[in-house]
């Protein structure tokens, strides 16, 4: 299923997954290593995006709070990859995390 927005994806997929696994820092429950399994898909700025299972909860939480805050704001920046685009947190939001690692693995679906 492709959710119509990041907010809908977060509410339907991320919140229940987090509630079921409150001690996990990543969607797949692992501590390290890559995982290209796709947890879900959503639409954003006219594109379809897929979220990989090695994504951490924290950047997703930050993005959701920014989108649903008062006032709401767009938390994402599009960045090029070798084969398409990825979403990153806005620079100021990433800075708040206190790490240089993105831990947000969201890519355009061609």
C-alpha positions, 0 to 999 in steps of 0.5 A, a space after each residue: 500500500 502507498 499511503 497518501 502522505 508521510 503523516 498517514 504512513 507514520 500513523 498507520 505503520 510507524 506508531 504501531 510498530 514503535 508501540 509493539 517494540 518500544 526498546 528498538 531504535 531501528 524499524 527492523 530491531 537490529 543495532 547495525 548493518 544495512 537492511 534494504 527491506 521496504 517497511 512502507 511507501 508514501 507520497 510526498 511532493 508528487 513522488 512515491 517514497 519507500 522507507 527502508 527497514 534500517 531507518 531509525 525511529 528518531 528522525 521519523 519522529 522528528 519529521 512527524 512532529 515538525 509536520 504536525 506541529 504548530 505551526 507545521 513545517 516541512 521537515 524534509 530536504 530532497 538530496 540526489 543519490 546515484 540512482 534517484 533521490 533521498 529524503 534528509 531531515 532539514 539541516 536544523 532538525 538534523 543538528 538537533 539530533 546531535 549526530 552526523 549520521 542520517 539514519 533516515 533511509 527514504 528513497 524515491 521510487 522510480 
